[in-house]
Amino acid sequence: MEQEFYRGLAQRVRGMAEKADPFTRRRLLNLAKRYDSRSGRPSASGPTELPPPASRTTPAASSLTGPGET
């Protein structure tokens, strides 16, 4: 009975992770893994690590200066 409860929780959390931002998704998938371990079942959540976000370019120094500064 308790195993079914944790399996259901893990499945619900995975569903929420599909719609979440990358940071929240990673945390929800880790939570699902913990629920799976409590249910006695190996995790079926797949990889919890996401690829790193695309690199951002640093803006030019001229765009960082305030009014009257050069």
Stockholm file with secondary structure:
# STOCKHOLM 1.0

chainA/1-70         MEQEFYRGLAQRVRGMAEKADPFTRRRLLNLAKRYDSRSGRPSASGPTELPPPASRTTPAASSLTGPGET
#=GR chainA/1-70 SS CHHHHHHHHHHHHHHHHHTSCHHHHHHHHHHHHHHHHHHTSCCCSCCCCCCCCCCCCCCCGGGTCCTTCC
#=GC SS_cons        CHHHHHHHHHHHHHHHHHTSCHHHHHHHHHHHHHHHHHHTSCCCSCCCCCCCCCCCCCCCGGGTCCTTCC
//
